[in-house]
Amino acid sequence: MSKNLFKTYDEKFYEYNIPGSLRSAKIFFNIIKDRYKFDSVVDFGCGRGTWLKAALEIGATTVHGYDGPWNEGKLID
């Protein structure tokens, strides 16, 4: 694994990107929720789980997120 990935995805990276990512996810799920009925979501490359959190807020009951070791399994509340 390249050490550069660990430097790219540091705490500052996530702190900066989480608010915008969560906003985008909420907009996206609100647009598609009436067209596509879903109760589960999987996100490959989920980062801190902003899209999973938005999916739960829209009504998904099961979410799974997968990311690399640089994320250390940390998720937003």
N, C-alpha and C positions, 0 to 999 in steps of 0.2 A: 504494500500500500504506500502510495506516495505521501511523504510527510507534508507536501504542499497542501493536500486536502485538509489536513488538520489545522493548518494556518488559515485557510480560506474560510472554513466553517467554524469560526470561533464565537464566543458569546456575543461580541459586538455585531457580528453578522446576523445572528438570530434576533437580537434586540431590535435592530434596524428593520428587518424584514417582516417580523411577525404582524405588526398592525396592518400593513398593506396587504399581506397575504390573507389575513382573516377577512378583511373588507372584500377582497376579490372573491373569495370562496362563498361568502354570504350572498353576494350579487349573483354569482353563477348558480348556486343551488336554488335561490328564489326564482330564477328564470326557468330552470328545468323541472322544478318540482311538480308543476301542473301537467307537464307533458309526459314525464317518465315517473312512474310510481316506483319507489325504491325503499328498502328498509335496511340495506347494508351497503357499505362502502369500503373499498380497499384502496390504499394509497401507497404506491411504491415511490420511495424518495420523499417520505412524508415530512422530513425536517422535524419540527417541534409539534406537528399535528394540527396546524391551523385549519386545514381543509377537513380533517376528521371532526374537529370541534364544531365547525359550521354545519357539517352534515348531521351531527347529533342535535343541534339546535333546530334544524329544519324538520327533524322527525325520524332520522335513521336510528335504528335500535342496535345495530351491530356495526362496529368499525374496526378495521385492522390497518395498522401502518407499519411500513418497513423502511428502514434507513440504514446507513452505514455506521461503522463503529465510532466515527467522529462525533456523532450526535449523542453518544453515551446513554441512549434511551430516555432522554429528557423530553417531557411533553408539557405543553401549556395547560393551565387549569381550565 
